[in-house]
């Protein structure tokens, strides 16, 4: 009995140690991700002002990196769709959302066709993503909940909310006119707005990739367990 009690105590202690270690590692990764996103944002802004046109325009490092991060997020969830049959409808809906954001950011290119043309490809992508998602019927809600259960999806959701609310409100021209009054400089407003957006995109990109990798690792573990259970069943 003593040996069994001692063995159980060691097992519990080992589980607690592993849980604590994993929590600290995950927290460290999050800290490094946020720090990295902050440094990336500042680096892009510095590059644009030191070596660019001293203006955050459409053809700037800041804008290019924003597009790259949006592309990374869209691809990450498309890969979830491609490799996880049980999550494909929700994954394509999320991927489509980031594609639409990318199209919106590239509105200046679509303006060469005519001003505001970006709305049409954005609506087309939105329509396709929604139709595909609806093919899953009510299952799409369960799929979305499954994806949202991944820890770093909370960071992604926070990044999206900050992008769509805070960065837009903080970058309002009327607000900065009120702050700077007669000393209003549009370049300052643009720098703050685009910098805030880039920080949000960096957090979203990191969260999207880490979510895809988390789901991939979890799927591999489940497949391994299934194979082990099947082998034990055959053995017995």
C-alpha positions as CSV (number, residue, x, y, z in Angstrom):
1,X,0.0,0.0,0.0
2,X,2.9,2.4,0.9
3,X,4.5,1.7,-2.5
4,X,1.2,2.4,-4.3
5,X,0.7,5.6,-2.3
6,X,4.2,6.8,-3.0
7,X,3.9,6.0,-6.7
8,X,0.6,7.9,-6.9
9,X,2.2,10.9,-5.1
10,X,5.1,10.9,-7.5
11,X,2.7,10.7,-10.5
12,X,0.7,13.7,-9.2
13,X,3.8,15.7,-8.5
14,X,5.1,15.0,-12.0
15,X,1.7,16.1,-13.6
16,X,1.8,19.3,-11.6
17,X,5.4,20.0,-12.6
18,X,4.5,19.4,-16.3
19,X,1.4,21.6,-16.1
20,X,3.4,24.4,-14.4
21,X,6.2,24.2,-17.0
22,X,3.7,24.3,-19.9
23,X,1.9,27.3,-18.5
24,X,5.2,29.2,-18.0
25,X,6.4,28.3,-21.5
26,X,3.2,29.4,-23.1
27,X,3.3,32.7,-21.1
28,X,6.9,33.2,-22.2
29,X,5.9,32.7,-25.8
30,X,3.1,35.2,-25.5
31,X,5.4,37.8,-24.0
32,X,7.9,37.3,-26.7
33,X,5.2,37.5,-29.4
34,X,3.8,40.8,-28.1
35,X,7.4,42.2,-27.7
36,X,8.2,41.0,-31.2
37,X,5.1,42.6,-32.6
38,X,6.0,45.9,-30.9
39,X,9.5,45.8,-32.2
40,X,8.4,45.0,-35.7
41,X,6.0,47.9,-35.7
42,X,8.6,50.4,-34.6
43,X,11.2,49.0,-37.0
44,X,8.8,49.4,-40.0
45,X,8.0,53.0,-39.0
46,X,11.6,53.9,-38.5
47,X,12.5,52.4,-41.9
48,X,9.8,54.4,-43.6
49,X,11.0,57.7,-42.1
50,X,14.8,57.1,-42.3
51,X,15.0,55.5,-45.7
52,X,11.6,56.1,-47.3
53,X,9.7,59.2,-48.3
54,X,9.2,60.3,-44.7
55,X,5.5,59.4,-45.1
56,X,3.4,56.3,-44.4
57,X,1.8,55.9,-47.8
58,X,0.5,53.0,-49.9
59,X,4.1,52.2,-51.0
60,X,5.7,51.9,-47.7
61,X,7.4,49.2,-45.6
62,X,4.6,49.5,-43.0
63,X,1.9,48.9,-45.7
64,X,3.8,46.0,-47.3
65,X,4.3,44.2,-43.9
66,X,0.6,44.7,-43.1
67,X,-0.3,42.9,-46.4
68,X,2.2,40.1,-45.6
69,X,0.8,39.5,-42.1
70,X,-2.8,39.5,-43.5
71,X,-1.7,36.9,-46.1
72,X,-0.1,34.8,-43.4
73,X,-3.3,34.8,-41.4
74,X,-5.4,33.9,-44.4
75,X,-3.1,31.1,-45.4
76,X,-2.9,29.7,-41.9
77,X,-6.6,29.2,-41.7
78,X,-6.8,27.9,-45.2
79,X,-4.3,25.2,-44.1
80,X,-6.6,24.4,-41.2
81,X,-9.3,23.9,-43.7
82,X,-7.2,21.7,-45.9
83,X,-5.8,19.5,-43.2
84,X,-8.8,19.3,-40.7
85,X,-11.9,18.0,-42.4
86,X,-14.0,18.5,-39.3
87,X,-13.1,22.2,-39.2
88,X,-13.2,23.1,-42.9
89,X,-16.3,25.3,-42.9
90,X,-15.4,27.6,-40.0
91,X,-11.8,27.7,-41.2
92,X,-12.7,28.9,-44.7
93,X,-15.0,31.5,-43.1
94,X,-12.1,32.9,-41.0
95,X,-9.7,32.7,-43.9
96,X,-12.2,34.6,-46.2
97,X,-12.5,37.3,-43.6
98,X,-8.7,38.0,-43.7
99,X,-8.8,37.9,-47.5
100,X,-11.5,40.6,-47.4
101,X,-9.3,42.7,-45.1
102,X,-6.4,42.3,-47.5
103,X,-8.5,43.5,-50.4
104,X,-9.6,46.5,-48.4
105,X,-6.0,47.4,-47.7
106,X,-5.3,47.1,-51.4
107,X,-8.1,49.5,-52.4
108,X,-5.5,51.9,-54.0
109,X,-4.7,49.2,-56.6
110,X,-8.4,48.5,-57.4
111,X,-8.8,52.3,-57.7
112,X,-6.9,52.0,-61.0
113,X,-10.0,50.3,-62.4
114,X,-12.3,52.8,-60.8
115,X,-12.6,54.4,-57.3
116,X,-14.2,52.0,-54.8
117,X,-13.9,49.0,-57.1
118,X,-12.4,47.0,-54.1
119,X,-16.0,46.5,-52.8
120,X,-16.8,44.0,-55.6
121,X,-14.0,41.5,-55.1
122,X,-14.5,41.8,-51.4
123,X,-18.2,41.0,-51.7
124,X,-17.4,38.1,-54.0
125,X,-15.0,36.6,-51.5
126,X,-17.5,37.2,-48.7
127,X,-20.3,35.5,-50.7
128,X,-18.1,32.5,-51.5
129,X,-16.9,32.0,-47.9
130,X,-20.4,32.3,-46.5
131,X,-21.9,29.9,-49.0
132,X,-19.2,27.4,-48.3
133,X,-19.7,27.8,-44.5
134,X,-23.4,27.3,-44.9
135,X,-22.9,24.0,-46.5
136,X,-21.9,22.8,-43.0
137,X,-25.3,23.9,-41.7
138,X,-25.4,24.0,-37.9
139,X,-22.0,22.1,-37.7
140,X,-20.2,25.4,-38.6
141,X,-21.1,26.8,-35.1
142,X,-19.5,23.7,-33.5
143,X,-16.5,24.0,-35.7
144,X,-16.1,27.7,-34.9
145,X,-16.3,26.9,-31.1
146,X,-13.6,24.2,-31.6
147,X,-11.3,26.7,-33.3
148,X,-12.0,29.4,-30.7
149,X,-11.1,26.9,-27.9
150,X,-7.5,27.2,-29.0
151,X,-5.7,29.4,-26.4
152,X,-4.1,31.9,-28.8
153,X,-7.5,32.5,-30.6
154,X,-8.2,34.9,-27.7
155,X,-5.2,36.9,-28.8
156,X,-6.5,36.9,-32.4
157,X,-10.0,38.0,-31.4
158,X,-8.5,40.8,-29.3
159,X,-6.3,41.9,-32.2
160,X,-9.3,42.0,-34.6
161,X,-11.4,44.0,-32.2
162,X,-8.6,46.5,-31.6
163,X,-8.1,46.7,-35.4
164,X,-11.7,47.3,-36.2
165,X,-12.5,49.6,-33.3
166,X,-9.6,51.3,-31.5
167,X,-7.3,51.8,-34.5
168,X,-10.1,53.4,-36.5
169,X,-11.3,55.6,-33.6
170,X,-7.8,56.5,-32.6
171,X,-6.9,57.4,-36.1
172,X,-9.8,59.8,-36.7
173,X,-8.8,63.0,-38.3
174,X,-11.3,65.0,-36.2
175,X,-9.7,63.7,-33.0
176,X,-6.2,64.7,-34.0
177,X,-7.4,68.1,-35.3
178,X,-8.8,68.7,-31.8
179,X,-5.5,67.5,-30.1
180,X,-3.1,69.4,-32.3
181,X,-5.4,72.3,-33.3
182,X,-3.4,74.8,-35.4
183,X,-0.4,72.6,-35.3
184,X,-2.2,69.7,-37.0
185,X,0.1,67.6,-39.1
186,X,-1.6,64.8,-41.2
187,X,1.6,62.8,-41.3
188,X,1.6,62.4,-37.5
189,X,-2.0,61.2,-37.6
190,X,-1.2,58.7,-40.4
191,X,1.9,57.4,-38.5
192,X,-0.1,56.7,-35.3
193,X,-3.0,55.1,-37.3
194,X,-0.9,52.9,-39.5
195,X,1.4,51.9,-36.6
196,X,-1.5,50.8,-34.5
197,X,-2.9,48.8,-37.4
198,X,0.4,47.1,-38.0
199,X,0.7,46.1,-34.3
200,X,-2.8,44.6,-34.5
201,X,-1.9,42.7,-37.7
202,X,1.3,41.4,-36.1
203,X,-0.6,40.0,-33.2
204,X,-3.2,38.5,-35.6
205,X,-0.6,36.9,-37.8
206,X,1.2,35.3,-34.8
207,X,-2.1,34.1,-33.3
208,X,-3.2,32.6,-36.6
209,X,0.0,30.7,-37.2
210,X,0.2,29.4,-33.6
211,X,-3.5,28.3,-33.8
212,X,-2.8,26.3,-37.0
213,X,0.3,24.7,-35.5
214,X,-1.6,23.9,-32.2
215,X,-4.4,22.2,-34.2
216,X,-1.9,20.3,-36.2
217,X,0.0,19.1,-33.1
218,X,-3.3,18.2,-31.3
219,X,-4.5,16.2,-34.4
220,X,-1.2,14.3,-34.5
221,X,-1.5,13.4,-30.8
222,X,-5.1,12.2,-31.3
223,X,-4.1,10.1,-34.3
224,X,-1.2,8.6,-32.3
225,X,-3.5,7.7,-29.4
226,X,-6.0,6.1,-31.8
227,X,-3.3,3.9,-33.3
228,X,-2.1,2.9,-29.8
229,X,-5.7,2.0,-28.8
230,X,-6.2,0.0,-32.0
231,X,-2.9,-1.9,-31.4
232,X,-3.9,-2.7,-27.8
233,X,-7.3,-3.8,-29.0
234,X,-5.8,-6.2,-31.6
235,X,-3.2,-7.4,-29.0
236,X,-5.9,-8.3,-26.5
